[in-house]
Amino acid sequence: MKKTGMKRWLRIFLCVVLIAAMALAAVGCTDKTESAPGDASITYTDGSELGQGEKAFALTVTEQDGKESHFTVHTDDATVGEALLDLGLIQGEQGDYGLYVKTVNGITADYDTDGVYWAFYVNGEYAATGVDTTAITDGADYALKVEK
């Protein structure tokens, strides 16, 4: 009888410990500000200073409704695409013409699905190269805008 009661309390204790561990793990998963590179669930707030490195550039993200978010990106990467992928700010897939950006700062624009796409701009001009092949120019202004 005594062993049965002890086993019962041990089971209850282990269940409580397991539930507490799962709750702590769930809390850790909801913090999107510090996640692994390339994680599309990351969202940054307007005005954020992102990354570390010798080079710095401005990035403006314009959503379909016209809402803008501005970031300053610091990096040692060679291309804009590398820097943004490393920060988890963009996600896409490789295509015939390079990286096809589908998600920026947690917002997806997929031409095949909804007829809009992420356009890439360098210093206010529509970029002649893709985000993954555009070399970073220190102090440049880059933009990603949802367009039809």
Backbone as ProteinMPNN parsed JSONL, in Angstrom:
{"seq_chain_A": "MKKTGMKRWLRIFLCVVLIAAMALAAVGCTDKTESAPGDASITYTDGSELGQGEKAFALTVTEQDGKESHFTVHTDDATVGEALLDLGLIQGEQGDYGLYVKTVNGITADYDTDGVYWAFYVNGEYAATGVDTTAITDGADYALKVEK", "coords_chain_A": {"N_chain_A": [[0.82, -1.179, 0.0], [1.933, 1.228, 0.805], [3.973, 1.526, -1.092], [2.486, 1.823, -3.451], [1.163, 4.264, -3.032], [3.381, 5.959, -2.934], [4.396, 5.641, -5.513], [2.318, 6.752, -6.924], [2.416, 9.491, -6.133], [4.92, 10.083, -7.14], [4.458, 9.82, -9.917], [2.605, 11.917, -10.263], [4.222, 14.09, -9.537], [6.209, 13.927, -11.569], [4.587, 14.419, -13.814], [3.805, 17.07, -13.325], [6.316, 18.345, -13.457], [6.94, 17.818, -16.149], [4.863, 19.228, -17.459], [5.504, 21.829, -16.64], [8.009, 22.118, -17.87], [7.252, 21.981, -20.58], [5.692, 24.293, -20.741], [7.606, 26.282, -20.253], [9.229, 25.885, -22.498], [7.442, 26.581, -24.524], [7.067, 29.325, -24.014], [9.616, 30.271, -24.611], [9.607, 29.854, -27.367], [7.95, 31.805, -28.387], [9.252, 34.234, -28.594], [10.198, 36.268, -31.047], [12.237, 37.932, -31.718], [14.879, 37.148, -31.536], [15.929, 34.811, -33.338], [16.914, 31.936, -35.282], [19.073, 32.439, -38.156], [17.506, 33.092, -41.29], [14.987, 32.376, -40.564], [11.722, 32.704, -41.255], [9.705, 33.542, -39.608], [10.447, 35.662, -38.131], [9.931, 38.968, -37.086], [10.623, 42.373, -37.279], [10.639, 45.516, -35.568], [9.674, 48.804, -36.654], [12.276, 51.102, -37.27], [14.348, 49.659, -36.203], [17.724, 48.737, -35.447], [19.734, 46.535, -37.046], [21.72, 43.584, -36.909], [25.353, 43.181, -37.09], [28.445, 44.621, -37.975], [30.888, 46.008, -40.295], [29.902, 47.421, -42.506], [27.074, 49.483, -43.34], [23.643, 49.95, -44.122], [20.582, 51.48, -45.248], [17.274, 50.232, -45.073], [14.097, 50.101, -46.437], [10.903, 48.848, -45.972], [7.995, 48.337, -47.68], [4.678, 47.724, -47.287], [1.74, 46.207, -48.841], [-0.452, 47.842, -48.286], [0.738, 50.28, -48.091], [2.038, 50.9, -45.75], [5.054, 51.685, -44.143], [8.209, 50.404, -43.022], [11.247, 51.093, -41.474], [14.675, 50.303, -41.455], [18.008, 49.972, -40.176], [20.72, 48.324, -41.354], [23.469, 46.472, -40.32], [26.403, 44.906, -41.353], [28.793, 42.396, -42.44], [28.562, 41.006, -44.689], [28.646, 40.287, -48.26], [26.612, 40.778, -50.152], [23.34, 42.336, -50.476], [21.222, 40.537, -50.274], [22.418, 38.342, -48.898], [22.909, 39.526, -46.378], [20.286, 40.177, -45.523], [19.062, 37.672, -45.542], [20.629, 36.363, -43.597], [19.824, 37.722, -41.334], [17.27, 36.861, -41.156], [15.312, 38.383, -42.224], [14.314, 38.254, -44.793], [12.851, 35.757, -46.964], [12.83, 33.252, -49.435], [12.829, 31.601, -52.633], [15.104, 29.852, -54.734], [15.363, 30.68, -58.133], [15.298, 30.781, -61.776], [16.402, 33.279, -62.195], [17.764, 33.971, -59.942], [17.411, 34.647, -56.408], [14.079, 34.478, -55.52], [12.262, 36.534, -53.79], [9.902, 35.99, -51.365], [8.887, 36.434, -48.833], [9.026, 39.074, -46.559], [10.077, 40.485, -43.625], [8.182, 38.95, -42.249], [5.938, 39.153, -43.864], [4.187, 37.859, -46.529], [4.332, 37.888, -50.034], [3.272, 36.638, -52.901], [3.394, 36.176, -56.211], [2.239, 34.131, -57.773], [0.199, 33.295, -56.13], [-1.294, 35.567, -55.14], [-1.001, 37.657, -56.956], [0.809, 39.719, -56.431], [4.125, 40.98, -55.748], [7.459, 41.17, -54.311], [9.196, 43.972, -54.971], [12.447, 45.215, -55.713], [14.483, 47.91, -54.821], [17.14, 50.241, -55.403], [18.617, 52.962, -54.015], [16.269, 54.447, -54.599], [15.667, 53.754, -57.232], [14.363, 51.294, -59.481], [15.784, 48.165, -59.113], [18.469, 46.877, -61.083], [19.617, 44.49, -60.721], [19.26, 41.393, -58.903], [18.28, 40.932, -55.433], [19.987, 39.117, -54.255], [22.312, 39.308, -55.717], [23.176, 41.863, -55.622], [25.683, 43.937, -54.723], [26.662, 45.19, -51.564], [26.601, 48.597, -50.9], [28.134, 50.749, -48.833], [26.215, 52.835, -46.819], [24.16, 53.103, -48.653], [20.704, 53.286, -49.831], [18.265, 50.919, -49.683], [15.309, 49.251, -50.803], [12.38, 47.295, -50.337], [9.387, 46.603, -51.824], [5.932, 45.864, -51.904], [4.356, 45.104, -54.867], [2.073, 45.223, -57.657]], "CA_chain_A": [[0.0, 0.0, 0.0], [2.799, 2.377, 0.891], [4.663, 1.657, -2.368], [1.511, 2.307, -4.429], [0.986, 5.695, -2.758], [4.629, 6.636, -3.307], [4.456, 5.657, -6.982], [1.305, 7.702, -7.393], [2.96, 10.836, -5.951], [6.035, 10.236, -8.077], [3.845, 10.068, -11.223], [2.043, 13.275, -10.236], [5.361, 15.008, -9.553], [6.802, 13.906, -12.909], [3.653, 15.097, -14.727], [3.909, 18.51, -13.059], [7.607, 18.769, -14.008], [6.813, 17.776, -17.605], [4.005, 20.346, -17.864], [6.283, 23.061, -16.439], [9.033, 22.163, -18.918], [6.586, 22.313, -21.852], [5.283, 25.694, -20.659], [8.815, 27.091, -20.433], [9.638, 25.758, -23.897], [6.491, 27.355, -25.329], [7.379, 30.744, -23.811], [10.834, 30.539, -25.38], [9.318, 29.813, -28.795], [7.164, 32.946, -28.833], [10.1, 35.405, -28.767], [10.621, 36.261, -32.436], [13.261, 38.919, -31.98], [16.183, 36.508, -31.612], [15.778, 33.457, -33.846], [17.964, 31.49, -36.177], [19.087, 33.08, -39.464], [16.662, 32.5, -42.307], [13.69, 32.046, -39.987], [10.758, 33.655, -41.809], [8.752, 33.988, -38.602], [10.987, 36.837, -37.465], [9.45, 40.289, -37.48], [11.334, 43.443, -36.602], [9.85, 46.733, -35.459], [10.134, 49.979, -37.39], [13.354, 51.842, -36.634], [15.333, 48.756, -35.606], [19.109, 48.6, -35.9], [19.854, 45.086, -37.161], [22.995, 42.98, -37.258], [26.641, 43.737, -36.67], [29.426, 44.595, -39.054], [31.528, 47.262, -40.702], [29.07, 48.127, -43.483], [25.712, 49.792, -42.887], [22.756, 50.488, -45.156], [19.187, 51.692, -44.864], [16.308, 49.386, -45.769], [12.699, 50.448, -46.242], [9.979, 47.789, -46.374], [6.676, 48.923, -47.897], [3.645, 46.705, -47.425], [0.751, 46.448, -49.888], [-1.321, 48.962, -47.89], [1.546, 51.498, -48.054], [2.741, 51.042, -44.466], [6.503, 51.543, -44.282], [9.076, 50.13, -41.885], [12.611, 51.503, -41.804], [15.685, 49.59, -40.685], [19.416, 50.165, -40.488], [21.335, 46.994, -41.334], [24.924, 46.44, -40.169], [26.814, 43.575, -41.799], [30.059, 42.178, -43.136], [28.236, 40.209, -45.87], [28.976, 40.921, -49.537], [25.426, 41.211, -50.897], [22.156, 42.708, -49.707], [20.489, 39.3, -50.023], [23.09, 37.594, -47.824], [22.692, 40.216, -45.112], [18.885, 40.068, -45.128], [18.81, 36.259, -45.22], [21.286, 36.062, -42.328], [19.008, 38.305, -40.261], [15.937, 36.278, -41.188], [14.374, 39.423, -42.649], [13.69, 37.805, -46.04], [12.881, 34.343, -47.303], [12.348, 33.025, -50.789], [13.317, 30.368, -53.244], [15.973, 30.066, -55.9], [14.728, 30.528, -59.438], [16.188, 30.956, -62.922], [17.016, 34.602, -62.168], [18.291, 34.223, -58.603], [16.495, 34.483, -55.284], [12.742, 35.042, -55.651], [11.871, 36.886, -52.427], [8.462, 35.832, -51.152], [8.508, 36.916, -47.507], [9.871, 40.129, -46.002], [9.655, 40.873, -42.282], [7.004, 38.181, -41.878], [4.823, 39.41, -44.783], [4.366, 37.104, -47.767], [3.753, 38.366, -51.288], [3.591, 35.595, -53.874], [2.687, 36.505, -57.45], [1.44, 32.986, -58.199], [-0.935, 33.145, -55.231], [-2.144, 36.754, -54.991], [-0.749, 38.654, -57.994], [1.729, 40.758, -55.993], [5.489, 40.489, -55.543], [8.374, 42.098, -53.665], [10.089, 44.677, -55.887], [13.684, 45.627, -55.047], [14.949, 49.224, -55.256], [18.431, 50.719, -54.922], [18.633, 54.425, -54.031], [15.044, 54.963, -55.201], [15.502, 53.255, -58.597], [14.109, 49.858, -59.596], [17.097, 47.524, -59.216], [18.813, 46.157, -62.307], [20.092, 43.179, -60.29], [18.469, 40.817, -57.828], [18.726, 41.201, -54.074], [21.082, 38.202, -53.91], [23.519, 39.613, -56.489], [23.483, 43.281, -55.465], [26.733, 44.174, -53.735], [26.328, 46.229, -50.594], [27.323, 49.861, -50.926], [27.999, 51.346, -47.512], [25.439, 54.071, -46.806], [23.113, 53.111, -49.687], [19.319, 53.082, -49.431], [17.619, 49.823, -50.383], [13.896, 49.14, -50.454], [11.567, 46.183, -50.818], [8.014, 47.087, -51.855], [4.939, 44.985, -52.501], [3.79, 45.723, -56.067], [1.234, 44.376, -58.52]], "C_chain_A": [[0.869, 1.25, 0.0], [3.532, 2.618, -0.424], [3.742, 2.229, -3.437], [1.291, 3.808, -4.262], [2.202, 6.499, -3.18], [4.754, 6.724, -4.832], [3.48, 6.671, -7.553], [1.832, 9.136, -7.281], [4.121, 11.1, -6.896], [5.517, 10.531, -9.481], [3.297, 11.494, -11.312], [3.172, 14.307, -10.32], [5.994, 15.076, -10.946], [5.9, 14.592, -13.938], [3.728, 16.609, -14.557], [5.217, 19.059, -13.641], [7.548, 18.811, -15.536], [5.974, 18.94, -18.117], [4.757, 21.672, -17.721], [7.35, 23.206, -17.518], [8.423, 22.539, -20.268], [6.163, 23.779, -21.861], [6.482, 26.606, -20.859], [9.306, 27.034, -21.874], [8.725, 26.575, -24.795], [6.747, 28.844, -25.196], [8.614, 31.117, -24.607], [10.582, 30.59, -26.871], [8.554, 31.04, -29.282], [7.998, 34.2, -29.024], [10.691, 35.39, -30.161], [11.748, 37.233, -32.72], [14.647, 38.301, -32.112], [16.003, 35.065, -32.051], [16.919, 33.136, -34.792], [17.908, 32.229, -37.506], [18.212, 32.335, -40.462], [15.281, 32.131, -41.816], [12.678, 33.095, -40.426], [9.749, 34.143, -40.79], [9.234, 35.242, -37.876], [10.307, 38.089, -38.0], [10.181, 41.316, -36.629], [10.462, 44.681, -36.578], [10.507, 47.876, -36.22], [11.209, 50.703, -36.579], [14.442, 50.972, -36.037], [16.694, 48.881, -36.267], [19.381, 47.103, -35.88], [21.28, 44.671, -37.498], [24.194, 43.698, -36.679], [27.572, 43.664, -37.863], [29.915, 45.98, -39.404], [30.672, 48.081, -41.656], [27.69, 48.376, -42.9], [24.919, 50.323, -44.071], [21.348, 50.605, -44.61], [18.306, 50.766, -45.694], [14.908, 49.858, -45.403], [11.856, 49.301, -46.771], [8.599, 48.42, -46.477], [5.679, 47.812, -48.17], [2.634, 47.116, -48.498], [-0.157, 47.636, -49.559], [-0.568, 50.287, -47.772], [2.285, 51.724, -46.753], [4.225, 50.768, -44.667], [7.16, 51.219, -42.949], [10.496, 50.428, -42.333], [13.594, 50.804, -40.867], [17.068, 50.08, -41.084], [20.075, 48.811, -40.3], [22.849, 47.155, -41.27], [25.371, 45.023, -40.515], [28.248, 43.578, -42.32], [29.828, 41.335, -44.385], [28.528, 41.004, -47.144], [27.754, 41.469, -50.271], [24.276, 41.547, -49.952], [21.376, 41.448, -49.327], [21.094, 38.485, -48.898], [22.791, 38.209, -46.466], [21.26, 40.024, -44.62], [18.493, 38.635, -44.803], [19.411, 35.897, -43.867], [20.484, 36.589, -41.137], [17.62, 37.679, -40.172], [14.878, 37.27, -41.629], [13.665, 39.048, -43.943], [13.764, 36.291, -46.146], [12.327, 34.212, -48.708], [12.844, 31.7, -51.306], [14.149, 30.709, -54.468], [15.195, 29.803, -57.184], [15.751, 30.712, -60.539], [16.957, 32.269, -62.873], [17.56, 34.961, -60.79], [17.23, 34.003, -57.545], [15.188, 35.211, -55.559], [12.245, 35.273, -54.229], [10.357, 36.8, -52.308], [8.005, 36.425, -49.828], [9.534, 37.936, -47.026], [9.261, 40.55, -44.665], [8.328, 40.214, -41.887], [5.808, 38.347, -42.796], [5.109, 38.714, -46.107], [3.626, 37.768, -48.915], [4.201, 37.378, -52.358], [2.746, 35.823, -55.13], [1.77, 35.368, -57.904], [0.169, 32.827, -57.371], [-1.873, 34.351, -55.257], [-1.85, 37.892, -55.963], [0.136, 39.814, -57.588], [3.104, 40.13, -55.752], [6.295, 41.557, -54.819], [9.316, 42.679, -54.709], [11.277, 45.209, -55.088], [14.191, 46.926, -55.661], [16.297, 49.549, -54.624], [18.458, 52.232, -55.106], [17.455, 55.006, -54.808], [14.76, 54.486, -56.614], [15.254, 51.753, -58.578], [15.435, 49.168, -59.895], [17.272, 46.768, -60.527], [19.324, 44.755, -61.995], [19.208, 42.689, -59.148], [19.077, 41.11, -56.467], [19.928, 40.333, -53.711], [22.362, 38.456, -54.689], [23.915, 41.085, -56.378], [24.495, 43.453, -54.338], [26.326, 45.329, -52.82], [27.228, 47.435, -50.804], [27.068, 50.524, -49.587], [27.259, 52.672, -47.622], [24.326, 54.136, -47.837], [21.735, 52.914, -49.063], [18.719, 51.985, -50.301], [16.167, 49.765, -49.934], [13.307, 47.879, -51.05], [10.114, 46.64, -50.697], [7.112, 46.052, -52.488], [4.328, 45.742, -53.682], [2.969, 44.697, -56.828], [1.811, 44.293, -59.886]], "O_chain_A": [[0.584, 2.213, -0.712], [3.702, 3.764, -0.838], [4.18, 3.042, -4.252], [1.24, 4.54, -5.25], [2.069, 7.595, -3.724], [5.165, 7.751, -5.372], [3.772, 7.358, -8.532], [1.709, 9.913, -8.227], [4.283, 12.214, -7.394], [6.063, 11.392, -10.171], [3.499, 12.187, -12.309], [3.088, 15.273, -11.078], [6.281, 16.165, -11.444], [6.395, 15.274, -14.835], [3.714, 17.347, -15.542], [5.219, 20.127, -14.253], [8.057, 19.75, -16.147], [6.336, 19.572, -19.109], [4.654, 22.539, -18.589], [7.57, 24.306, -18.026], [9.006, 23.325, -21.016], [6.267, 24.44, -22.894], [6.381, 27.607, -21.568], [9.755, 28.047, -22.412], [9.199, 27.203, -25.742], [6.651, 29.566, -26.189], [8.651, 32.183, -25.221], [11.285, 31.308, -27.582], [8.516, 31.292, -30.486], [7.488, 35.172, -29.581], [11.587, 34.595, -30.444], [12.177, 37.347, -33.868], [15.514, 38.894, -32.753], [15.93, 34.175, -31.204], [17.779, 33.975, -35.06], [16.826, 32.612, -37.951], [18.178, 31.104, -40.479], [14.474, 31.617, -42.59], [12.765, 34.251, -40.013], [9.0, 35.077, -41.076], [8.489, 35.819, -37.084], [10.131, 38.25, -39.208], [10.335, 41.148, -35.419], [9.634, 44.877, -37.468], [11.723, 47.91, -36.403], [11.075, 50.894, -35.37], [15.373, 51.492, -35.422], [16.805, 49.099, -37.473], [19.276, 46.466, -34.833], [21.961, 45.333, -38.282], [24.086, 44.655, -35.913], [27.486, 42.738, -38.669], [29.43, 46.985, -38.886], [30.712, 49.311, -41.618], [27.193, 47.602, -42.082], [25.446, 51.049, -44.914], [20.969, 49.932, -43.651], [18.565, 50.546, -46.877], [14.569, 49.999, -44.228], [12.068, 48.834, -47.89], [8.083, 48.97, -45.503], [5.804, 47.061, -49.138], [2.672, 48.24, -48.998], [-0.584, 48.357, -50.461], [-1.154, 51.302, -47.397], [3.086, 52.654, -46.657], [4.613, 49.769, -45.273], [6.735, 51.69, -41.894], [10.899, 50.061, -43.437], [13.378, 50.724, -39.657], [17.269, 50.549, -42.205], [20.002, 48.218, -39.223], [23.438, 47.883, -42.068], [24.791, 44.05, -40.032], [28.826, 44.628, -42.6], [30.785, 40.982, -45.074], [28.642, 42.229, -47.113], [27.84, 42.501, -50.936], [24.239, 41.112, -48.801], [20.924, 41.312, -48.19], [20.372, 37.987, -48.034], [22.459, 37.501, -45.515], [21.039, 39.742, -43.443], [17.69, 38.396, -43.9], [18.777, 35.201, -43.074], [20.47, 35.979, -40.068], [16.878, 37.937, -39.224], [13.685, 37.037, -41.437], [12.533, 39.475, -44.172], [14.599, 35.635, -45.523], [11.454, 34.978, -49.115], [13.223, 30.806, -50.549], [13.925, 31.716, -55.14], [14.463, 28.819, -57.293], [16.949, 30.791, -60.265], [18.043, 32.372, -63.443], [17.792, 36.135, -60.504], [16.268, 33.264, -57.758], [15.184, 36.418, -55.804], [11.854, 34.33, -53.542], [9.624, 37.452, -53.052], [6.864, 36.871, -49.708], [10.741, 37.7, -47.075], [8.09, 40.919, -44.586], [7.467, 40.844, -41.272], [4.76, 37.75, -42.548], [6.143, 38.949, -46.732], [2.464, 38.156, -48.793], [5.387, 37.299, -52.678], [1.524, 35.676, -55.099], [0.655, 35.613, -58.365], [-0.826, 32.286, -57.854], [-3.088, 34.198, -55.378], [-2.397, 38.984, -55.811], [0.218, 40.804, -58.315], [3.228, 38.918, -55.577], [5.87, 42.708, -54.724], [10.143, 41.96, -55.271], [11.132, 45.604, -53.931], [14.315, 47.032, -56.881], [16.568, 49.19, -53.478], [18.335, 52.726, -56.227], [17.622, 55.948, -55.583], [13.695, 54.79, -57.151], [15.842, 51.025, -57.779], [16.133, 49.549, -60.835], [16.351, 46.112, -61.015], [19.452, 43.924, -62.895], [18.501, 43.471, -58.512], [20.244, 41.488, -56.362], [20.793, 40.76, -52.947], [23.4, 37.881, -54.363], [24.9, 41.502, -56.988], [24.219, 43.161, -53.175], [25.725, 46.309, -53.258], [28.451, 47.313, -50.878], [25.925, 50.827, -49.243], [27.629, 53.532, -48.421], [23.608, 55.135, -47.895], [21.606, 52.444, -47.932], [18.674, 52.116, -51.524], [15.834, 50.177, -48.823], [13.693, 47.451, -52.139], [9.66, 47.017, -49.617], [7.473, 45.431, -53.488], [3.847, 46.864, -53.532], [3.138, 43.488, -56.673], [1.248, 43.627, -60.754]]}, "name": "protein", "num_of_chains": 1, "seq": "MKKTGMKRWLRIFLCVVLIAAMALAAVGCTDKTESAPGDASITYTDGSELGQGEKAFALTVTEQDGKESHFTVHTDDATVGEALLDLGLIQGEQGDYGLYVKTVNGITADYDTDGVYWAFYVNGEYAATGVDTTAITDGADYALKVEK"}
